[in-house]
């Protein structure tokens, strides 16, 4: 199993925080934010894809750097209606974690010292729920926006942590400690999700030198409903069904790279796709499914990257129930898979900085058409794609 280095943990973990502080009442139901998309003539990738016949409305949330500090930026794709969220403790780009409800109407993030929550169209009016000097990671926010799971971390040694798992209720600002993790198997938590009624919470456990474990817990008292281990999967390579009955992951062992479907009740594991292996110059098998792993809003399709032997990255789509994968994108300038659009029509990918102000491409999985999005020169990483 893989240990999670500090940088990898930080990518999941978000900023610092942990003492409770004051907060307002539960966010009101938000109207849908308006947005427009401005794209220039598509820059063709290899192989040359057709241009998108129309461009969807977009409102993006991304991590940014203005030359002096890091921040979270929410803006329409043409740069309008821009909101910048920053804090004195935004000192490291990886220490920013942003989560959404499945409907994308509610958001929560840690910004270097505070845990904040807001309706997705009112980010500038966020409620501060938790403040602390400890490293704080936001794991999940419920569908109604009222429950937020987070953890605080204590570093016990180089790349070794203990963690406390909490749930905070937005409507009354109450905080409940669900469970403590102090190794040796689990010392921190990574990807997480609530079920539809915020009664159960699923989370990926991590620990130095151990395989990732999968925990299904009661969101009321923290009792463990089920747990399993032996997963060779990195953080952000997991996807969860709304009822938490099914989990998909990229499982990379020493010799195989698989897309796996896992049943949380039976613990059955089905390999949906086994990536053809190839060997590096030292003779070792290349880990060729590295990168983010994302599920479409309707739960029907998974998208994932693949690094083939020609070293020109590819992006695939595959039915979440199983079937043949389809390559939808290939480009030497590819950086990472980011997100499905809220309507499920497009996959967003980040590109390298060869076009500094257009770091995102939209891919139509059906036609393979591609269009660039205006992100601005400070773009680093897409954090969310809000309902427009």
URUR-V778264 format. One record per run of one state. SS is the DSSP state (a for helix, b for strand, c for the rest). FROM is the first residue (numbers start at 1). TO is the last residue. If there is no record, write none. Layout:
# URUR-V778264
((SS;FROM;TO) (SS;FROM;TO))
This chain:
# URUR-V778264
((c;1;5) (a;6;13) (c;14;15) (b;16;16) (c;17;18) (b;19;20) (c;21;50) (b;51;51) (c;52;58) (b;59;65) (c;66;69) (b;70;76) (c;77;82) (b;83;85) (c;86;96) (b;97;100) (c;101;105) (b;106;110) (c;111;113) (b;114;119) (c;120;122) (a;123;125) (c;126;126) (b;127;131) (c;132;134) (b;135;141) (c;142;146) (b;147;157) (c;158;159) (b;160;169) (c;170;173) (b;174;181) (c;182;187) (b;188;194) (c;195;199) (b;200;206) (c;207;211) (b;212;218) (c;219;223) (b;224;231) (c;232;237) (b;238;240) (c;241;245) (b;246;252) (c;253;256) (b;257;263) (c;264;268) (b;269;274) (c;275;278) (b;279;279) (c;280;284) (b;285;285) (c;286;292) (b;293;295) (c;296;300) (b;301;306) (c;307;313) (b;314;319) (c;320;325) (b;326;330) (c;331;333) (b;334;340) (c;341;346) (b;347;351) (c;352;352) (a;353;355) (c;356;359) (b;360;363) (c;364;369) (b;370;373) (c;374;378) (b;379;385) (c;386;388))
